[in-house]
Structure formats: C-alpha cells, structure tokens
Amino acid sequence: MLCQNCNKQEADKIFVINQMGKQYYIHLCSDCLHEMWKYANSAGQGEFFKMFSGWWPGKEEPRQSGTNPFPDSAEKDLKTRRRLAALHERLREAAEQENYEEAARLRDHIAAVEREACTHES
C-alpha cells in the first residue's frame, strides 16, 4: 500500500487516531511520519493537520463487537473499586441511622473485600 500522504513510497507505518471512539488508520511511509511528528510537536500543529484535508482522517475501522478496550485486570479493579464505594456509602448510611449491627457487618465485609483485593494485586 502506498503512503496516504505522498503517494510515492510504500507505507510501512500506521498512524492510529481515536476520535470520539472511532478509530482511523492512516498508512504512512517513514519519511512522512517523521515529518508529521516534527510538525505535530511544534506550536503550529493546527496548520499542519489542515494540509491533510484531502484524505484526513483516513478510513474508519469499525470496532469489533464484544471487544473490551480494558485489560481484564483493569476491569476487575474498577469493579472492585465501585463495589467498595457502594459498600462505604451503605456503611455511612447505616451509621447515620444508628444501625450499628449493620454498620459492623458492612465494616467487616469491606475489610474482607479490601484484603482480597490486596492479595490479588501482589
């Protein structure tokens, strides 16, 4: 495939753009990619990207159905954090209502979840 910028050299690099959840792939040769980064890192990057109006932003590649953008460990960590936040809120509510038995049960449950999370991290 030819470089989408110069249309002269073989494209050996792929520049990926994620715009509002849509991924675009731009196939570039090494020289054009080098020039692109040189301009992008400078203060005038807005003018640089206007030069590509003929083919920008490239061909959209649809996301595969069912793919998860997060690694499994990050997803599990996020679920644990949300679960702990909900348990802390319930603990706060139980303490405000002076339901001390429920508060103690929730405190122990939170401690167990935190211990389990710590053992899985190491």
C-alpha positions in Angstrom: 0.0 0.0 0.0 1.3 3.5 -0.9 1.7 6.2 1.7 -1.6 8.1 2.0 0.3 11.4 2.3 2.9 11.4 -0.5 1.5 8.5 -2.6 5.1 7.7 -3.7 6.7 5.4 -1.1 5.5 2.2 0.4 3.6 2.7 3.6 5.4 0.9 6.4 3.8 2.7 9.4 0.3 3.1 10.6 -0.8 6.2 12.5 -3.9 5.5 14.6 -6.3 8.2 15.6 -9.1 7.7 18.1 -11.7 10.3 17.6 -14.9 10.1 19.7 -14.5 6.3 20.0 -13.9 5.7 16.3 -10.5 4.5 15.2 -8.9 5.8 12.0 -5.8 4.2 10.5 -3.5 6.3 8.3 -0.9 4.4 6.4 2.3 6.4 6.1 5.9 6.0 4.9 8.7 6.6 7.5 9.6 9.9 6.0 6.1 11.3 6.1 5.5 10.0 9.6 8.8 11.7 10.7 7.6 15.0 9.1 4.2 14.6 10.7 5.7 14.2 14.2 8.1 17.1 13.6 5.2 19.4 12.8 2.8 18.0 15.4 5.3 18.6 18.2 5.7 22.2 17.2 3.3 25.0 18.1 1.7 25.2 14.7 0.1 21.8 14.7 -3.3 23.1 13.7 -2.0 24.4 10.4 -0.2 21.1 9.8 -3.3 18.9 10.0 -5.1 21.2 7.6 -2.7 20.1 4.9 -4.3 16.6 5.0 -7.8 17.7 4.2 -7.8 15.6 1.1 -7.6 12.3 2.9 -8.0 13.1 6.6 -9.0 11.4 8.8 -8.5 8.2 6.8 -10.5 5.1 6.5 -12.6 4.4 9.6 -12.1 0.9 11.0 -15.2 -0.3 13.0 -14.6 -1.7 16.4 -15.2 -5.4 16.7 -18.3 -6.3 18.5 -17.7 -7.6 22.0 -14.1 -6.3 22.3 -13.1 -4.8 25.6 -10.8 -1.8 25.5 -9.5 -2.5 29.0 -7.3 -5.3 30.2 -9.1 -7.9 32.4 -7.1 -6.8 35.4 -8.2 -3.1 35.0 -11.8 -4.1 34.6 -11.7 -6.3 37.7 -10.0 -3.4 39.6 -12.7 -0.9 38.5 -15.5 -3.3 39.5 -13.9 -3.8 43.0 -13.5 0.0 43.5 -17.1 0.6 42.6 -18.2 -2.2 44.9 -16.2 -0.8 47.7 -17.5 2.7 47.1 -21.1 1.4 47.3 -20.3 -0.5 50.5 -18.7 2.6 52.1 -21.9 4.6 51.2 -24.1 1.9 52.8 -21.8 1.9 55.9 -22.2 5.7 56.2 -25.9 5.4 55.9 -26.1 2.7 58.5 -24.0 4.7 60.9 -26.2 7.8 60.3 -29.3 5.8 61.1 -27.6 4.3 64.2 -28.0 0.8 62.8 -24.7 -0.3 64.4 -25.1 -4.0 63.8 -25.5 -3.4 60.1 -22.6 -0.9 60.2 -20.3 -3.5 61.9 -21.3 -6.2 59.4 -20.6 -3.8 56.5 -17.3 -2.8 58.1 -16.2 -6.4 58.3 -17.3 -7.0 54.7 -15.4 -4.0 53.4 -12.3 -5.2 55.2 -12.6 -8.7 53.6 -13.1 -7.2 50.1 -10.0 -5.0 50.6 -7.9 -7.9 51.9 -9.0 -10.0 48.9 -8.1 -7.1 46.5 -4.7 -6.7 48.1 -3.8 -10.4 47.8 -4.7 -10.4 44.1 -2.5 -7.4 43.4 0.7 -8.9 44.7 
